[in-house]
Amino acid sequence: MGDRSPKSTQKNASQKQARTNVEAQRKQSLITSQQATKAKAAAAKRK
């Protein structure tokens, strides 16, 4: 059985939120880099 103290519960919740935030940030940076690559390709195609 794990620790069920309020402090432990809060710590676990904040760690989970931090992991979720990092994951979301990675996804967003990947999307941004893909968009930049597409924009560069489109600009090169127009020239």
C-alpha positions, -999 to 999 in steps of 0.1 A, spaced: 0 0 0 12 35 -8 14 65 13 -20 82 15 -10 113 34 -23 146 19 13 158 13 21 126 -6 -11 129 -26 -4 165 -35 32 156 -45 20 128 -68 -6 150 -84 19 178 -91 44 154 -106 18 139 -129 8 174 -140 44 183 -146 48 152 -168 17 161 -187 29 196 -193 63 184 -206 46 160 -229 23 187 -243 52 211 -248 71 184 -267 41 178 -290 37 215 -296 74 220 -305 72 190 -329 41 206 -346 58 239 -348 89 225 -363 68 206 -389 50 237 -398 82 256 -402 96 229 -425 64 230 -446 66 268 -448 102 267 -460 94 241 -486 64 262 -498 86 293 -500 113 274 -519 87 260 -543 74 295 -551 108 309 -561 
